[in-house]
Amino acid sequence: MATVALAGCQVTIGGPAEQPPSSAPAGPATQSGTSPGSQAGLVVISDPGQVTGTIHGTCHYRDGGELPDPHCTPGSIDPAVTQANIHQTICISGYTRKVRPPASETDRFKYDVAYPAYGTPQTEKTELDHLVSLELGGSNDAANLWPEDPPSPNSKDEVEDALHRAVCDGRVTLAAAQRAIAGDWLTAESVLGLKGLPWTFTLPIR
């Protein structure tokens, strides 16, 4: 099993706005040897604007390369984004620009860490993807980053946008959207009951 070494501020979150942690096995060990915070199988770490962690071992794609290895890339979320504050964080235009790391960091992680771990040839063009997208409160940790095959933009981007709209419109909870896209982005919309439904925009009351 591959181990993800994590850096940064790690906490475990809870409360009525979020689902309680599941009974799933604890996440990968941190550099200090302790288990990172987890929520329903997702690593919980606050690392806005920087890439944290690394990947040790060999990772294997699933579903013909469309899904990452759940041991290497289980998904990770930022505890600063909660159900209570989505209209002050992810639902505000420009939010992802504030928390996205610079290209120099993501490129270094992509080529020096993610490509070797996933056995991706250096000559192959891929997108370094956030499994739980930043617009859904994902973090920049290694547990949430993987080399996704092109084209870019790809069909996962459309799923991310659909889930983001649904969360900001109040049709699904933040925690449910995070779990669904981390588990299998191919089925996330169906699992959440969004597939084939018209979407609307609801402006927050200020």
DRENDO-1510 file (C-alpha; in Angstrom, 1 decimal, always signed):
<recs>
REC; n; res; u; v; w
REC; 1; MET; +0.0; +0.0; +0.0 .
REC; 2; ALA; +1.4; +3.4; -0.9 .
REC; 3; THR; +1.8; +5.9; +1.9 .
REC; 4; VAL; +1.1; +9.6; +1.6 .
REC; 5; ALA; +3.3; +11.8; +3.8 .
REC; 6; LEU; +1.5; +14.9; +4.8 .
REC; 7; ALA; +2.6; +18.4; +5.8 .
REC; 8; GLY; +0.6; +21.4; +7.0 .
REC; 9; CYS; -2.1; +21.9; +9.6 .
REC; 10; GLN; -4.2; +18.8; +10.1 .
REC; 11; VAL; -7.5; +18.7; +12.1 .
REC; 12; THR; -10.6; +16.6; +12.3 .
REC; 13; ILE; -13.9; +18.5; +11.8 .
REC; 14; GLY; -17.4; +17.6; +12.8 .
REC; 15; GLY; -20.7; +19.2; +13.8 .
REC; 16; PRO; -24.2; +19.2; +12.5 .
REC; 17; ALA; -23.3; +20.8; +9.2 .
REC; 18; GLU; -21.0; +17.9; +8.3 .
REC; 19; GLN; -21.3; +14.2; +8.3 .
REC; 20; PRO; -19.4; +12.4; +11.2 .
REC; 21; PRO; -16.3; +10.4; +10.3 .
REC; 22; SER; -17.0; +7.0; +8.9 .
REC; 23; SER; -15.6; +3.7; +10.3 .
REC; 24; ALA; -13.3; +3.4; +7.3 .
REC; 25; PRO; -9.7; +2.6; +8.0 .
REC; 26; ALA; -7.5; +5.6; +9.1 .
REC; 27; GLY; -5.7; +7.4; +6.3 .
REC; 28; PRO; -2.1; +7.2; +5.4 .
REC; 29; ALA; +0.5; +7.9; +8.0 .
REC; 30; THR; +2.0; +11.4; +8.3 .
REC; 31; GLN; +5.7; +12.2; +8.4 .
REC; 32; SER; +5.5; +12.2; +12.2 .
REC; 33; GLY; +3.9; +8.8; +12.2 .
REC; 34; THR; +0.5; +9.8; +13.3 .
REC; 35; SER; -2.8; +9.4; +11.4 .
REC; 36; PRO; -4.0; +12.6; +9.6 .
REC; 37; GLY; -7.5; +13.9; +10.3 .
REC; 38; SER; -10.1; +12.2; +8.2 .
REC; 39; GLN; -13.8; +12.8; +7.4 .
REC; 40; ALA; -15.7; +10.0; +5.7 .
REC; 41; GLY; -12.5; +8.6; +4.3 .
REC; 42; LEU; -11.1; +12.0; +3.2 .
REC; 43; VAL; -7.9; +13.5; +4.6 .
REC; 44; VAL; -8.6; +16.8; +6.3 .
REC; 45; ILE; -5.8; +19.4; +6.0 .
REC; 46; SER; -5.5; +23.2; +5.6 .
REC; 47; ASP; -2.9; +24.2; +3.0 .
REC; 48; PRO; -4.2; +27.1; +1.0 .
REC; 49; GLY; -1.8; +28.4; -1.7 .
REC; 50; GLN; +0.7; +25.6; -1.3 .
REC; 51; VAL; +1.2; +21.9; -2.2 .
REC; 52; THR; +1.7; +19.7; +0.8 .
REC; 53; GLY; +2.7; +16.1; +1.2 .
REC; 54; THR; +4.2; +13.5; -1.1 .
REC; 55; ILE; +3.5; +10.0; -2.4 .
REC; 56; HIS; +5.6; +6.9; -1.6 .
REC; 57; GLY; +5.2; +3.7; -3.5 .
REC; 58; THR; +3.5; +2.7; -6.7 .
REC; 59; CYS; +0.0; +3.9; -7.7 .
REC; 60; HIS; -2.4; +2.3; -10.1 .
REC; 61; TYR; -5.2; +3.9; -12.2 .
REC; 62; ARG; -8.7; +2.5; -12.1 .
REC; 63; ASP; -11.3; +2.3; -14.9 .
REC; 64; GLY; -8.9; +2.6; -17.8 .
REC; 65; GLY; -7.1; +5.6; -16.3 .
REC; 66; GLU; -10.2; +7.6; -15.5 .
REC; 67; LEU; -10.0; +7.2; -11.7 .
REC; 68; PRO; -7.0; +7.5; -9.4 .
REC; 69; ASP; -5.6; +4.9; -7.0 .
REC; 70; PRO; -7.7; +5.3; -3.7 .
REC; 71; HIS; -4.7; +4.4; -1.6 .
REC; 72; CYS; -2.5; +7.1; -3.1 .
REC; 73; THR; -5.2; +9.6; -3.9 .
REC; 74; PRO; -8.2; +9.2; -1.4 .
REC; 75; GLY; -9.1; +12.8; -1.6 .
REC; 76; SER; -8.5; +15.7; +0.8 .
REC; 77; ILE; -10.6; +18.6; +2.0 .
REC; 78; ASP; -9.9; +22.0; +3.6 .
REC; 79; PRO; -11.6; +22.3; +7.1 .
REC; 80; ALA; -11.8; +26.0; +6.5 .
REC; 81; VAL; -14.6; +25.4; +4.1 .
REC; 82; THR; -17.8; +24.3; +5.9 .
REC; 83; GLN; -21.5; +24.0; +5.1 .
REC; 84; ALA; -22.1; +27.1; +7.2 .
REC; 85; ASN; -19.7; +29.4; +5.2 .
REC; 86; ILE; -20.0; +28.2; +1.6 .
REC; 87; HIS; -21.4; +31.6; +0.6 .
REC; 88; GLN; -18.4; +33.3; +2.0 .
REC; 89; THR; -15.9; +30.8; +0.5 .
REC; 90; ILE; -16.5; +28.4; -2.5 .
REC; 91; CYS; -19.6; +30.2; -3.8 .
REC; 92; ILE; -17.8; +33.5; -4.2 .
REC; 93; SER; -16.3; +34.3; -7.6 .
REC; 94; GLY; -12.5; +34.2; -7.4 .
REC; 95; TYR; -12.3; +31.8; -4.4 .
REC; 96; THR; -10.2; +29.2; -6.1 .
REC; 97; ARG; -7.6; +31.8; -7.2 .
REC; 98; LYS; -7.0; +32.6; -3.6 .
REC; 99; VAL; -6.2; +29.0; -2.6 .
REC; 100; ARG; -4.6; +27.5; -5.7 .
REC; 101; PRO; -0.8; +27.0; -5.5 .
REC; 102; PRO; +1.5; +28.6; -8.0 .
REC; 103; ALA; +2.2; +26.7; -11.2 .
REC; 104; SER; +5.8; +26.3; -10.1 .
REC; 105; GLU; +4.7; +24.1; -7.2 .
REC; 106; THR; +2.1; +22.1; -9.0 .
REC; 107; ASP; +4.4; +21.4; -11.9 .
REC; 108; ARG; +7.2; +20.3; -9.6 .
REC; 109; PHE; +4.8; +17.9; -7.8 .
REC; 110; LYS; +3.3; +16.7; -11.1 .
REC; 111; TYR; +6.6; +15.8; -12.7 .
REC; 112; ASP; +8.7; +14.8; -9.7 .
REC; 113; VAL; +6.1; +13.0; -7.6 .
REC; 114; ALA; +2.9; +12.2; -9.3 .
REC; 115; TYR; +4.3; +11.0; -12.6 .
REC; 116; PRO; +6.8; +8.6; -11.1 .
REC; 117; ALA; +4.2; +7.3; -8.6 .
REC; 118; TYR; +1.6; +6.6; -11.3 .
REC; 119; GLY; +4.2; +5.4; -13.8 .
REC; 120; THR; +3.2; +8.2; -16.2 .
REC; 121; PRO; +5.9; +8.8; -18.9 .
REC; 122; GLN; +7.4; +12.3; -18.7 .
REC; 123; THR; +6.5; +12.8; -22.4 .
REC; 124; GLU; +2.7; +12.3; -21.8 .
REC; 125; LYS; +0.6; +15.4; -21.3 .
REC; 126; THR; -1.8; +15.2; -18.4 .
REC; 127; GLU; -3.6; +17.6; -16.1 .
REC; 128; LEU; -2.6; +17.6; -12.4 .
REC; 129; ASP; -6.1; +17.3; -11.0 .
REC; 130; HIS; -7.6; +17.9; -7.6 .
REC; 131; LEU; -9.8; +14.9; -7.0 .
REC; 132; VAL; -12.0; +17.0; -4.7 .
REC; 133; SER; -11.9; +20.2; -6.7 .
REC; 134; LEU; -11.0; +23.5; -5.0 .
REC; 135; GLU; -14.5; +24.8; -5.9 .
REC; 136; LEU; -15.8; +22.0; -3.6 .
REC; 137; GLY; -13.5; +22.8; -0.8 .
REC; 138; GLY; -10.7; +20.4; -1.8 .
REC; 139; SER; -7.2; +20.9; -0.5 .
REC; 140; ASN; -3.8; +21.0; -2.2 .
REC; 141; ASP; -2.4; +18.0; -0.5 .
REC; 142; ALA; -0.8; +15.0; -2.2 .
REC; 143; ALA; -3.7; +12.9; -1.1 .
REC; 144; ASN; -5.9; +15.0; -3.4 .
REC; 145; LEU; -3.6; +15.3; -6.5 .
REC; 146; TRP; -3.2; +13.0; -9.4 .
REC; 147; PRO; -2.2; +13.1; -13.1 .
REC; 148; GLU; -5.4; +12.9; -15.0 .
REC; 149; ASP; -5.4; +12.1; -18.7 .
REC; 150; PRO; -6.4; +14.8; -21.3 .
REC; 151; PRO; -8.3; +16.3; -23.0 .
REC; 152; SER; -8.5; +19.5; -20.9 .
REC; 153; PRO; -11.0; +20.7; -20.1 .
REC; 154; ASN; -12.4; +17.2; -19.6 .
REC; 155; SER; -15.7; +15.6; -18.6 .
REC; 156; LYS; -14.7; +15.7; -14.9 .
REC; 157; ASP; -14.6; +19.5; -15.1 .
REC; 158; GLU; -18.3; +19.4; -16.1 .
REC; 159; VAL; -19.1; +17.2; -13.1 .
REC; 160; GLU; -17.2; +19.5; -10.7 .
REC; 161; ASP; -19.2; +22.5; -12.0 .
REC; 162; ALA; -22.5; +20.7; -11.7 .
REC; 163; LEU; -21.7; +19.7; -8.1 .
REC; 164; HIS; -20.5; +23.2; -7.3 .
REC; 165; ARG; -23.8; +24.7; -8.6 .
REC; 166; ALA; -25.8; +22.1; -6.6 .
REC; 167; VAL; -24.0; +22.9; -3.4 .
REC; 168; CYS; -24.3; +26.6; -3.8 .
REC; 169; ASP; -28.0; +26.3; -4.7 .
REC; 170; GLY; -28.6; +24.2; -1.6 .
REC; 171; ARG; -29.7; +21.1; -3.5 .
REC; 172; VAL; -26.9; +18.9; -2.0 .
REC; 173; THR; -24.7; +19.3; +1.0 .
REC; 174; LEU; -21.1; +20.1; +0.8 .
REC; 175; ALA; -20.1; +16.9; +2.6 .
REC; 176; ALA; -22.2; +14.8; +0.3 .
REC; 177; ALA; -20.7; +16.3; -2.8 .
REC; 178; GLN; -17.2; +15.9; -1.5 .
REC; 179; ARG; -17.7; +12.2; -0.7 .
REC; 180; ALA; -19.4; +11.5; -4.1 .
REC; 181; ILE; -16.7; +13.1; -6.2 .
REC; 182; ALA; -13.9; +11.5; -4.2 .
REC; 183; GLY; -15.4; +8.1; -4.4 .
REC; 184; ASP; -16.1; +8.0; -8.1 .
REC; 185; TRP; -16.5; +11.2; -10.1 .
REC; 186; LEU; -18.0; +9.2; -13.0 .
REC; 187; THR; -21.1; +8.4; -10.9 .
REC; 188; ALA; -21.2; +11.4; -8.6 .
REC; 189; GLU; -24.1; +13.1; -10.3 .
REC; 190; SER; -26.2; +10.0; -10.4 .
REC; 191; VAL; -25.4; +9.2; -6.7 .
REC; 192; LEU; -26.5; +12.7; -5.7 .
REC; 193; GLY; -29.7; +12.5; -7.8 .
REC; 194; LEU; -28.5; +15.3; -10.1 .
REC; 195; LYS; -28.2; +13.5; -13.4 .
REC; 196; GLY; -30.6; +14.8; -16.0 .
REC; 197; LEU; -32.1; +17.5; -13.7 .
REC; 198; PRO; -32.2; +21.1; -14.8 .
REC; 199; TRP; -30.0; +23.4; -12.7 .
REC; 200; THR; -30.8; +26.8; -11.4 .
REC; 201; PHE; -28.9; +29.5; -9.7 .
REC; 202; THR; -30.0; +30.8; -6.2 .
REC; 203; LEU; -28.4; +34.1; -5.1 .
REC; 204; PRO; -27.6; +34.3; -1.4 .
REC; 205; ILE; -29.5; +36.8; +0.7 .
REC; 206; ARG; -27.2; +39.5; +1.9 .
</recs>
